[in-house]
Amino acid sequence: MTPSREEYLYKLEDLSENSHTGNYLAEVIGKVIEKIGPNKISAIVSDNAANVRNARNTLQERYPNIENIRCIAHAINLIACDITKESFGDRLLRKVNILGSHFRNSHQSGARLKQLIKENNIHGGGIKLYCKTRWTTASDSVDSIIRLEPVLEQIAINDSNLLNDRVKRVIQSRNFFSDLRILSFVLDPLRKAVLALESRSATLRNCYLSLI
């Protein structure tokens, strides 16, 4: 990235045939640094795996003018993943997916949910499923259930014949919606931070996709 915030992909290389030790990565990155010019590079940014951390340390010793920086987006990702893996978050997200799967797979329940969403003028769509491989969906999933709380409770009371016992227990379980609000309060700032960082790197991602 240049001082004017322009992003360039200088090199893309397949390293799958080599062992990714810290020394090896430092050697590969060092070659790029030498070609560009150490005086033109201000920082090396990566995740914090042990091998890349060692590579960054080696390169900073070799080039003291180049900063050694851990990727903040990756750090936020790790924090959020830890939150979703804890029993509190994991339990709630499992219940969210129970609801999402039911209303997606049951034609009658799904139709009734859509009808009530429209009648109550609720914006934002239906229930969004949580995907473990993309943690930002956790915040969207939780928020979708919170947004649909009155509709889901209405279905549980007036259209209980459309729901199986498992779904009824989730909707009517004590503190379910209040616990979701706590989880949302924790996840939402992290999601916004990562999305803001990702939006700045959109140009670089497009370069990667074009090359692939």
Residue, then its C-alpha position, 0 to 999 in steps of 0.5 A: m500500500t502506498p502513502s496515498r492508500e493505493e494497493y498493488l499486488y507485486k507478486l503471487e507465488d505458489l509455496s506449497e512445495n516448501s516447508h513454511t518455516g520462519n527462515y524460509l518465509a523471511e528469505v522469500i519476503g526478503k527477495v521481494i524487499e530487495k527488488i522493491g528497495p528496503n527504503k521504499i517499504s515501511a512495514i510488513v504486516s501478517d497474521n501472528a502464526a509462529n512461523v510468520r512472526n519469526a519471519r517478521n522478526t528476522l526481517q526487522e533485524r535485517y531491515p531496522n527501518i521496516e516496522n513489524i506489524r501484526c494484522i489487526a483484522h486477523a487479531i479481531n477475527l481470532i477474538a471473535c472466533d474465541i467468543t463464538k466458541e465459548s459455551f455461552g456463544d456456541r449454545l446461542l448460535r446453535k439455537v439460532n441455527i435450529l430456528g433458521s433451519h426449521f423455517r427454511n426447510s418447513h414450507q408452512s412455517g416459512a410462509r407464515l414467517k414471511q407473512l408476519i414479517k410483511e404484516n408487521n412491516i419488519h425490514g431486514g429479511g428473515i432468519k440468517l443462518y450462522c456459518k462457522t467458517r465465516w464468523t461475521t455471520a454470527s452477528d447477522s444471525v443473532d441480530s436477525i433473531i432479535r429483530l424477529e422476536p415478536v413475530l417468532e413469539q407470535i407464531a409460538i403462541n398462535d401457530s404452534n402446530l407449525l413448530n416442532d417441540r425443539v423449535k418451541r423450546v428454543i423460542q420459549s426458553r427463558n432468557f433466550f432473547s435477552d442472552l442474544r442481545i448480550l451476544s449481539f452487544v459483544l459481536d457487533p463492534l467486532r463485525k463493524a471493525v473487520l468490515a471497515l478494514e476489509s472495505r479498504s482492501a477491496t482493491l487488493r482482493n479484486c486483484y487476487l481474484s482476477l489472478i486466480 
